[in-house]
C-alpha cells in the first residue's frame, strides 16, 4: 500500500521542518481507502498530485493537521494520526495512519499474564480501525509496540474521495472542536477534489 504526500504549500514544508509559518496542514493521498486507516503506507513528495497515479479512483486525499510537539496535551484517545513508521524510522518517506487507543500513563492489560502495564512517558498505543484484520495482516502497536510520539506528524482531520464524498475525520470530541477552525480556514474541497474521479 502507498501513501503519496504532497505539501499543500511551501509553508507546510517549512512547518514540518520546525520553521514557524501560517499553514497548519498538509495533504496526503492514500490508496485502498476501503481499508483506511489500516494499511501500512509509503509516501513520496510529489511535484503534482497526479504524478505516479495510474488509478486515481483508488485514492483518497487526507488533510493532516501538523503537530510539531505531539504529547498527551495535543493528542487524545480516539484521534487518527499520521506518523513515521517505527519499523523503518531511518526512511523519512515511510508513513503510517492509525488511531490512538491509549496515551502515556494509561493502564493496559497485558495478554501474557493479565498484568497491568502503563504506557511509557512520551509514547502511545495505536490501532487500525478495521477490527477484522489482525497481525500479521495489519501492522499497528500489536506488531511494533508502544509508539514514540516524536514520530507523529499530525492528526488526520479531513478526507476527500471526490467532490461528493468527503467530510471531517472522526477524532476525539476535544480534537474535533480544536480542529474545526483549521478545517474552516484551510480545507478547500474544490481544490482537494480537483483531479479526483467524479464518482
C-alpha positions as CSV (number, residue, x, y, z in Angstrom):
1,X,0.0,0.0,0.0
2,X,1.2,3.5,-0.6
3,X,0.6,7.0,0.7
4,X,1.6,9.8,-1.6
5,X,2.3,13.0,0.3
6,X,2.2,16.4,-1.4
7,X,2.9,19.6,0.6
8,X,-0.1,21.8,0.2
9,X,2.3,24.7,0.1
10,X,5.9,25.6,0.8
11,X,4.6,26.9,4.1
12,X,3.6,23.4,5.2
13,X,7.1,22.1,4.2
14,X,8.8,24.7,6.4
15,X,6.4,24.0,9.2
16,X,7.3,20.3,9.0
17,X,11.0,21.4,9.5
18,X,10.4,23.5,12.5
19,X,10.1,26.9,10.9
20,X,7.2,29.0,12.1
21,X,4.7,29.7,9.3
22,X,1.0,30.2,8.8
23,X,-0.1,26.9,7.3
24,X,-1.2,24.3,9.8
25,X,-1.9,21.4,7.4
26,X,-0.5,19.2,4.7
27,X,-2.3,17.0,2.2
28,X,-1.8,13.3,1.6
29,X,-3.1,10.7,-0.9
30,X,-3.9,7.2,0.4
31,X,-4.8,4.2,-1.6
32,X,-7.1,1.3,-0.7
33,X,-9.4,3.7,1.3
34,X,-11.8,0.9,2.0
35,X,-9.2,-0.4,4.5
36,X,-8.4,3.1,5.8
37,X,-6.8,3.7,8.2
38,X,-5.5,0.1,8.3
39,X,-2.8,-0.2,5.6
40,X,0.9,0.5,6.2
41,X,1.8,3.4,3.9
42,X,4.7,4.7,2.0
43,X,4.9,8.3,0.9
44,X,6.7,10.3,-1.7
45,X,6.9,14.1,-2.1
46,X,5.3,14.9,-5.5
47,X,5.6,17.7,-7.9
48,X,2.0,17.1,-8.9
49,X,-1.0,15.3,-7.3
50,X,-1.2,13.1,-10.4
51,X,2.4,12.1,-10.5
52,X,2.7,8.4,-10.3
53,X,-1.0,7.8,-10.1
54,X,-2.3,5.2,-12.6
55,X,-5.7,4.7,-11.0
56,X,-7.0,7.9,-9.2
57,X,-10.3,6.2,-8.2
58,X,-8.3,4.0,-5.8
59,X,-7.2,7.0,-3.8
60,X,-8.5,9.3,-1.1
61,X,-7.0,12.6,0.0
62,X,-6.3,13.2,3.7
63,X,-5.7,16.6,5.3
64,X,-3.3,16.3,8.2
65,X,-3.1,19.0,10.9
66,X,0.6,19.3,11.7
67,X,1.5,18.8,15.4
68,X,5.1,20.0,16.0
69,X,5.3,18.6,19.5
70,X,2.9,15.7,19.9
71,X,2.0,14.8,23.6
72,X,-0.8,13.9,25.8
73,X,-1.8,17.6,25.7
74,X,-2.0,17.9,21.9
75,X,-3.5,14.4,21.2
76,X,-6.3,12.4,22.7
77,X,-7.5,8.8,22.6
78,X,-9.6,8.4,19.5
79,X,-7.5,10.7,17.3
80,X,-6.4,9.4,13.9
81,X,-2.7,10.2,13.5
82,X,-0.1,10.1,10.6
83,X,3.4,9.1,11.8
84,X,6.7,7.9,10.5
85,X,6.8,4.1,10.7
86,X,8.7,2.8,13.7
87,X,9.6,-0.2,11.6
88,X,11.6,2.0,9.2
89,X,12.3,5.2,11.0
90,X,15.5,5.8,9.1
91,X,13.4,6.3,6.0
92,X,11.8,9.8,6.0
93,X,9.5,8.6,3.3
94,X,7.7,6.0,5.4
95,X,4.4,6.9,6.9
96,X,1.5,5.1,8.6
97,X,-2.0,6.1,9.6
98,X,-3.6,4.7,12.8
99,X,-6.0,5.6,15.6
100,X,-4.7,6.4,19.1
101,X,-6.0,3.8,21.6
102,X,-4.0,4.8,24.7
103,X,-1.7,7.7,25.8
104,X,1.2,7.9,28.1
105,X,0.4,6.8,31.7
106,X,-2.8,4.9,30.7
107,X,-3.0,1.4,32.1
108,X,-3.1,-1.5,29.7
109,X,-3.9,-5.2,30.4
110,X,-1.2,-7.5,29.0
111,X,-2.2,-10.6,27.1
112,X,0.6,-12.7,28.6
113,X,-0.4,-12.9,32.3
114,X,-3.3,-10.4,32.7
115,X,-0.9,-8.0,34.5
116,X,-1.3,-4.2,34.1
117,X,1.3,-2.2,32.3
118,X,1.3,1.6,31.8
119,X,2.0,3.3,28.5
120,X,5.5,4.8,28.9
121,X,6.1,8.5,29.0
122,X,6.3,10.1,25.6
123,X,4.6,7.1,23.9
124,X,1.1,6.0,22.8
125,X,-0.7,2.8,21.6
126,X,-2.2,2.9,18.1
127,X,-4.5,0.5,16.4
128,X,-6.0,0.1,12.9
129,X,-9.7,0.8,12.6
130,X,-10.5,-2.5,10.7
131,X,-11.2,-4.9,13.6
132,X,-11.5,-7.8,11.2
133,X,-7.8,-7.6,10.5
134,X,-5.2,-9.0,12.9
135,X,-1.4,-9.1,12.8
136,X,0.3,-10.1,10.6
137,X,-2.4,-8.9,8.2
138,X,-2.2,-5.4,9.7
139,X,0.6,-3.5,11.3
140,X,-0.1,-1.4,14.4
141,X,1.1,-1.4,18.0
142,X,0.2,-5.1,18.4
143,X,3.1,-5.6,16.0
144,X,5.6,-2.8,16.9
145,X,4.6,-2.0,20.5
146,X,4.4,1.5,22.0
147,X,4.7,4.3,19.5
148,X,7.2,7.1,20.3
149,X,5.1,10.2,19.9
150,X,8.1,12.0,18.4
151,X,7.4,10.0,15.2
152,X,3.9,11.6,14.9
153,X,3.5,14.1,12.0
154,X,0.0,15.2,12.9
155,X,-3.7,14.4,13.2
156,X,-5.8,13.4,10.2
157,X,-8.7,15.9,10.2
158,X,-10.5,15.6,6.7
159,X,-10.8,13.1,3.9
160,X,-11.9,13.5,0.3
161,X,-12.7,10.8,-2.2
162,X,-14.3,13.1,-4.7
163,X,-16.4,16.3,-4.8
164,X,-19.4,14.4,-3.4
165,X,-17.8,12.0,-0.9
166,X,-15.9,14.0,1.6
167,X,-16.0,15.1,5.3
168,X,-14.3,15.5,8.6
169,X,-12.5,12.5,10.1
170,X,-14.0,11.2,13.3
171,X,-11.5,12.1,16.1
172,X,-11.9,12.7,19.8
173,X,-14.6,15.3,20.7
174,X,-12.0,17.7,22.0
175,X,-9.8,17.4,18.9
176,X,-12.7,17.8,16.6
177,X,-13.6,21.0,18.4
178,X,-10.0,22.2,18.3
179,X,-9.7,21.4,14.6
180,X,-13.0,23.0,13.4
181,X,-11.4,26.4,12.8
182,X,-8.4,24.8,10.9
183,X,-10.9,22.9,8.7
184,X,-12.8,26.0,8.1
185,X,-9.7,28.1,7.3
186,X,-7.6,25.6,5.3
187,X,-9.7,22.9,3.7
188,X,-10.8,23.8,0.2
189,X,-12.9,20.8,-1.0
190,X,-13.0,22.1,-4.6
191,X,-9.2,22.2,-4.7
192,X,-8.8,18.9,-3.0
193,X,-11.3,17.2,-5.3
194,X,-9.6,18.5,-8.4
195,X,-8.3,15.6,-10.5
196,X,-10.2,13.0,-8.4
197,X,-12.8,10.8,-10.1
198,X,-16.4,12.2,-10.1
199,X,-17.9,9.1,-8.5
